[in-house]
Amino acid sequence: MINNQWIEAGTIENFKENNKKVIRINDELEVMVIKIKDSFFAIENKCSHDEKPLSDGKIIDGEIIECKYHGARFNLQNGKALKMPAVTPINIFKTKIENGKIYIQID
């Protein structure tokens, strides 16, 4: 596993509002990066309820992602599970912008 590394996710101009990008880190980890307003969020692309891809879901109120399959909801800022059937939070990752590029920290 990659630990404590910043991985490039793309350039700022490649992200439009609510545009999701999935990055495969390795065989065990996919990260979804999304731009909402002027912020970037990075979460593990897996619902904690049934492991379906959250990238198939929709954004609600600018800070919540809803799983398309069973309606579980998660806060993009802290990963907290907000709606059943999910009770376990999802993994989140720090993001940073340098020289017009977005990076995610895998730790």
FIDRENVO-986586 format. One line per field, with one value per atom (N, C-alpha, C): x, y, z; atom name. Coordinates in Angstrom, 3 decimals. Atoms other than C-alpha are relative to their C-alpha. Layout:
residues N
u: [X;...]
v: [Y;...]
w: [Z;...]
a: [CA;...]
This chain:
residues 107
u: [0.835;0.000;0.879;-0.698;1.131;-0.335;0.260;1.547;0.568;-0.406;1.720;0.600;-0.457;2.182;-1.089;0.926;0.590;-0.010;0.152;-0.751;-0.789;0.678;-1.726;-1.326;1.338;-5.442;-0.410;0.329;-5.471;0.225;-0.143;-5.464;-1.340;1.217;-7.948;-0.945;0.883;-9.254;-0.719;0.679;-10.207;-1.222;1.124;-12.736;-1.047;1.143;-16.117;-0.801;0.828;-18.680;-0.677;0.581;-19.815;0.542;-0.624;-17.556;0.797;-0.674;-16.353;1.076;-1.072;-13.078;0.446;-0.421;-12.133;1.441;-1.411;-8.476;0.261;-0.367;-7.330;1.412;-1.293;-4.503;0.751;-0.553;-3.904;-1.177;1.070;-5.889;-1.066;0.917;-7.538;-0.667;0.480;-8.210;-0.278;0.391;-10.135;-0.430;0.359;-10.479;-0.803;0.798;-13.175;0.323;-0.261;-12.234;-1.135;1.110;-14.975;0.224;-0.060;-15.049;-1.413;1.264;-17.852;0.329;-0.340;-17.725;1.499;-1.447;-14.078;0.787;-0.655;-13.302;0.079;-0.166;-12.039;-0.085;0.150;-12.980;0.478;-0.453;-11.497;-0.497;0.553;-13.246;0.295;-0.099;-12.852;-1.267;1.124;-15.073;-0.728;0.653;-16.898;-0.968;1.006;-20.127;0.328;-0.309;-19.543;-1.111;1.110;-22.911;0.168;-0.065;-22.441;1.142;-1.213;-19.151;-0.249;0.277;-20.852;0.724;-0.718;-19.108;-0.853;0.705;-20.136;0.028;-0.070;-19.122;-1.259;1.274;-22.430;-1.105;1.012;-24.301;-0.104;0.210;-25.451;0.383;-0.362;-24.390;-1.266;1.163;-26.960;0.494;-0.307;-26.734;1.485;-1.391;-23.102;0.974;-0.939;-21.636;-0.319;0.431;-23.392;-0.014;0.137;-23.067;-0.969;0.990;-25.919;0.317;-0.242;-25.262;-1.220;1.060;-27.285;-0.774;0.565;-27.996;-0.993;0.905;-29.598;-0.294;0.333;-29.747;0.805;-0.846;-27.043;0.613;-0.571;-25.665;1.205;-1.244;-22.240;0.392;-0.535;-20.720;1.352;-1.250;-17.940;1.173;-1.081;-15.964;0.605;-0.519;-15.679;-0.283;0.276;-16.967;-1.123;1.021;-19.702;-1.209;1.223;-22.603;-1.188;1.110;-25.771;-1.370;1.304;-28.519;0.169;0.028;-29.304;-0.200;-0.450;-28.563;1.457;-1.400;-24.975;0.077;-0.258;-23.749;1.491;-1.445;-19.983;0.441;-0.474;-18.189;0.849;-0.884;-16.295;1.342;-1.329;-12.594;0.060;-0.223;-11.705;1.499;-1.417;-8.390;0.195;-0.330;-6.758;0.282;-0.323;-6.471;0.803;-0.709;-4.185;0.145;-0.206;-3.639;1.375;-1.317;-0.169;0.203;-0.296;0.695;-1.107;1.136;-2.798;-0.366;0.281;-2.823;-0.593;0.626;-4.917;0.719;-0.656;-3.238;-0.852;0.649;-4.681;1.065;-0.959;-2.843;-0.509;0.318;-2.871;0.830;-0.727;-2.015;-0.481]
v: [-1.184;0.000;1.246;-1.276;3.536;0.735;-0.695;5.455;1.401;-1.375;9.185;0.644;-0.594;10.187;0.868;-0.840;12.953;-0.478;0.523;11.647;1.007;-0.963;13.912;-0.561;0.410;13.761;0.664;-0.705;16.171;1.487;-1.444;19.841;0.656;-0.711;22.375;0.197;-0.275;23.226;-1.238;1.226;19.579;-0.326;0.254;19.730;1.091;-0.913;21.335;-0.238;0.124;21.850;-1.373;1.327;18.476;-1.093;0.989;16.665;-0.990;1.033;13.358;-0.662;0.736;11.680;-1.123;1.158;8.191;-0.347;0.340;7.332;-1.327;1.300;3.756;0.138;-0.117;3.870;-1.330;1.352;0.106;-0.967;0.999;-3.145;0.097;-0.042;-2.403;1.357;-1.340;1.335;0.834;-1.006;3.676;1.233;-1.254;7.330;0.836;-0.911;9.658;1.419;-1.411;13.337;0.787;-0.806;15.930;1.463;-1.437;19.710;0.496;-0.638;21.552;1.440;-1.422;25.340;0.135;-0.175;26.190;-1.033;1.015;23.085;-1.335;1.347;19.648;-0.984;1.045;16.524;-1.317;1.319;13.028;-1.030;1.055;9.937;-1.354;1.339;6.209;-0.267;0.198;5.231;-1.309;1.246;2.563;0.295;-0.154;2.685;-0.965;0.870;1.340;-1.007;0.934;-0.428;-1.252;1.182;-2.673;0.033;-0.103;-1.590;0.364;-0.484;-0.217;1.334;-1.255;2.738;1.238;-1.244;6.096;0.971;-0.886;7.758;-0.102;0.132;6.466;0.829;-0.719;8.507;1.464;-1.421;12.117;0.838;-0.953;15.169;0.730;-0.667;16.701;1.143;-1.176;20.182;0.354;-0.408;20.570;-0.631;0.611;18.411;-1.445;1.371;15.034;-0.790;0.900;12.108;-1.105;1.047;9.647;-1.181;1.219;6.072;-0.293;0.265;5.262;-1.280;1.337;1.703;-0.202;0.203;1.846;1.288;-1.286;5.563;0.426;-0.427;5.668;1.359;-1.323;9.186;0.214;-0.263;10.421;1.460;-1.348;13.785;-0.039;-0.012;14.612;0.569;-0.627;16.635;-0.916;0.828;14.075;-1.500;1.406;10.783;-0.611;0.525;10.421;-0.552;0.587;8.116;0.792;-0.867;10.249;-0.652;0.621;7.897;-1.499;1.461;4.216;-0.350;1.125;1.618;0.074;-0.096;2.843;0.496;-0.440;3.168;0.292;-0.168;3.112;1.144;-1.088;6.226;-0.531;0.325;6.212;0.686;-0.598;6.987;1.279;-1.248;10.538;0.243;-0.290;11.911;1.503;-1.419;15.321;0.344;-0.493;17.402;1.283;-1.275;20.257;0.389;-0.521;22.450;0.646;-0.593;23.297;0.160;-0.281;24.947;-0.458;0.328;24.387;-1.472;1.437;20.665;-0.380;0.504;18.778;-1.276;1.176;16.245;-0.562;0.662;13.699;-0.717;0.660;12.355;-1.378;1.376;8.607;-0.348;0.320;7.664;-1.263]
w: [0.000;0.000;0.000;0.029;-0.704;1.288;-1.251;2.528;-0.011;-0.211;3.198;-1.245;1.247;-0.436;-0.596;0.748;-2.478;-1.442;1.350;-5.785;-0.825;0.857;-8.659;-0.503;0.430;-9.468;-1.303;1.233;-12.412;0.156;-0.037;-13.243;0.326;-0.401;-11.939;-1.171;1.146;-15.406;-0.517;0.426;-15.989;0.856;-0.886;-13.142;-0.142;0.016;-13.639;1.279;-1.212;-10.851;0.066;-0.259;-9.398;-0.921;0.870;-11.877;0.852;-0.775;-10.409;-0.855;0.673;-11.314;0.923;-0.783;-10.149;-0.369;0.180;-9.674;0.698;-0.591;-9.149;0.549;-0.666;-6.614;-0.081;0.116;-6.554;-0.098;0.149;-6.710;1.094;-1.132;-3.355;0.204;-0.315;-3.508;-1.252;0.977;-5.810;0.779;-0.649;-4.845;-0.989;0.821;-6.169;0.437;-0.260;-6.444;-0.641;0.498;-6.860;0.361;-0.240;-7.195;0.307;-0.363;-5.402;0.367;-0.118;-5.701;-0.165;0.118;-5.004;0.792;-0.823;-2.942;-0.726;0.516;-3.836;1.166;-1.000;-1.901;-0.604;0.441;-2.099;1.003;-0.849;-0.762;-0.641;0.562;-1.148;-0.800;0.924;-4.063;0.307;-0.406;-2.078;1.138;-1.047;-0.095;1.141;-1.145;3.415;0.276;-0.188;3.256;-0.849;0.874;0.229;-1.009;0.814;-1.422;-1.466;1.362;-4.570;-0.200;0.250;-6.282;0.286;-0.310;-4.846;-1.173;1.171;-8.109;-0.862;0.722;-9.530;0.656;-0.763;-6.903;-0.372;0.279;-6.796;1.211;-1.036;-4.838;0.453;-0.592;-2.478;0.885;-0.835;-0.941;0.050;0.100;-2.006;0.965;-0.946;0.743;0.341;-0.282;0.720;-1.301;1.146;-1.661;0.382;-0.225;-1.985;-0.898;0.762;-3.047;-0.875;0.985;-6.145;0.309;-0.098;-5.080;1.148;-1.131;-1.631;0.768;-0.588;-0.772;1.211;-1.119;1.899;-0.344;0.212;2.352;0.907;-0.718;3.442;-0.157;0.040;4.311;-0.701;0.764;1.830;0.797;-0.764;4.379;1.054;-1.091;7.155;-0.156;0.268;5.683;0.824;-0.907;8.304;-0.756;0.549;7.422;0.534;-0.383;7.442;-0.137;0.246;6.291;-0.155;0.135;6.586;-1.469;-0.802;5.482;0.469;-0.434;6.039;1.441;-1.363;9.618;0.212;-0.093;9.044;-0.910;0.856;7.752;-1.159;1.124;4.458;0.230;-0.101;4.137;-0.828;0.717;3.167;-0.091;0.219;1.913;-0.120;0.110;2.199;-1.458;1.331;-0.961;0.129;0.072;-1.932;-1.466;1.351;-4.965;-0.046;0.227;-6.232;-1.495;1.411;-9.535;-0.933;0.849;-10.918;-0.047;-0.037;-10.070;1.348;-1.227;-7.519;0.415;-0.557;-5.266;1.135;-1.132;-2.838;0.826;-0.892;0.177;0.375;-0.360;0.604;1.221;-1.239;4.175;0.631]
a: [N;CA;C;N;CA;C;N;CA;C;N;CA;C;N;CA;C;N;CA;C;N;CA;C;N;CA;C;N;CA;C;N;CA;C;N;CA;C;N;CA;C;N;CA;C;N;CA;C;N;CA;C;N;CA;C;N;CA;C;N;CA;C;N;CA;C;N;CA;C;N;CA;C;N;CA;C;N;CA;C;N;CA;C;N;CA;C;N;CA;C;N;CA;C;N;CA;C;N;CA;C;N;CA;C;N;CA;C;N;CA;C;N;CA;C;N;CA;C;N;CA;C;N;CA;C;N;CA;C;N;CA;C;N;CA;C;N;CA;C;N;CA;C;N;CA;C;N;CA;C;N;CA;C;N;CA;C;N;CA;C;N;CA;C;N;CA;C;N;CA;C;N;CA;C;N;CA;C;N;CA;C;N;CA;C;N;CA;C;N;CA;C;N;CA;C;N;CA;C;N;CA;C;N;CA;C;N;CA;C;N;CA;C;N;CA;C;N;CA;C;N;CA;C;N;CA;C;N;CA;C;N;CA;C;N;CA;C;N;CA;C;N;CA;C;N;CA;C;N;CA;C;N;CA;C;N;CA;C;N;CA;C;N;CA;C;N;CA;C;N;CA;C;N;CA;C;N;CA;C;N;CA;C;N;CA;C;N;CA;C;N;CA;C;N;CA;C;N;CA;C;N;CA;C;N;CA;C;N;CA;C;N;CA;C;N;CA;C;N;CA;C;N;CA;C;N;CA;C;N;CA;C;N;CA;C;N;CA;C;N;CA;C;N;CA;C;N;CA;C;N;CA;C;N;CA;C;N;CA;C;N;CA;C;N;CA;C;N;CA;C;N;CA;C]
